[in-house]
Amino acid sequence: MALKAVQFFRDVRTEAKKTTWPSRKETLQTTGIVLAMVVITAIFFLTVDQIIGAGMRALFGVGS
């Protein structure tokens, strides 16, 4: 059992050495893209929600 654990951690270490990490510039770029998409998506859903709300208020005559 202990032998399998030792081999497992050796394999993990070997695979971790193969990992390539993004540069700082790449990380900042992808973070910026993600944040921009979050803002765009939030604005989209806010707009759709307002349109549906206005439609419901017009249809049922309730709300302000």
Secondary structure per residue as TSV (DSSP state, phi and psi in degrees):
chain	resnum	aa	ss	phi	psi
A	1	M	-	360.0	-47.2
A	2	A	H	-65.1	-33.7
A	3	L	H	-64.2	-39.6
A	4	K	H	-65.7	-38.4
A	5	A	H	-65.1	-42.4
A	6	V	H	-62.6	-44.6
A	7	Q	H	-64.0	-40.0
A	8	F	H	-58.8	-48.8
A	9	F	H	-67.7	-30.8
A	10	R	H	-65.2	-43.2
A	11	D	H	-63.9	-40.5
A	12	V	H	-61.0	-45.7
A	13	R	H	-62.0	-42.5
A	14	T	H	-62.1	-44.6
A	15	E	H	-68.2	-36.2
A	16	A	H	-63.6	-33.0
A	17	K	H	-67.3	-24.2
A	18	K	T	-80.8	-11.2
A	19	T	-	-68.1	134.3
A	20	T	-	-108.8	125.6
A	21	W	-	-97.1	145.3
A	22	P	-	-69.3	154.4
A	23	S	-	-74.0	169.1
A	24	R	H	-60.3	-41.0
A	25	K	H	-62.6	-45.8
A	26	E	H	-62.7	-40.1
A	27	T	H	-63.8	-44.7
A	28	L	H	-64.9	-39.5
A	29	Q	H	-64.3	-48.0
A	30	T	H	-68.1	-34.8
A	31	T	H	-63.6	-42.7
A	32	G	H	-62.2	-41.3
A	33	I	H	-64.0	-44.1
A	34	V	H	-62.1	-46.1
A	35	L	H	-62.6	-40.5
A	36	A	H	-62.9	-42.1
A	37	M	H	-66.2	-35.9
A	38	V	H	-63.5	-44.4
A	39	V	H	-63.9	-45.7
A	40	I	H	-61.2	-43.9
A	41	T	H	-64.6	-42.0
A	42	A	H	-62.3	-43.5
A	43	I	H	-63.9	-41.8
A	44	F	H	-59.0	-51.2
A	45	F	H	-68.1	-33.9
A	46	L	H	-61.6	-44.8
A	47	T	H	-63.0	-47.3
A	48	V	H	-61.6	-42.4
A	49	D	H	-62.0	-42.7
A	50	Q	H	-64.5	-40.1
A	51	I	H	-65.7	-45.3
A	52	I	H	-65.0	-41.4
A	53	G	H	-60.8	-44.2
A	54	A	H	-63.9	-38.8
A	55	G	H	-64.1	-42.9
A	56	M	H	-64.2	-43.5
A	57	R	H	-62.9	-41.0
A	58	A	H	-67.6	-39.3
A	59	L	H	-70.7	-44.2
A	60	F	H	-103.6	-10.6
A	61	G	-	65.6	33.9
A	62	V	-	-123.6	164.7
A	63	G	-	87.6	178.3
A	64	S	-	-118.0	360.0
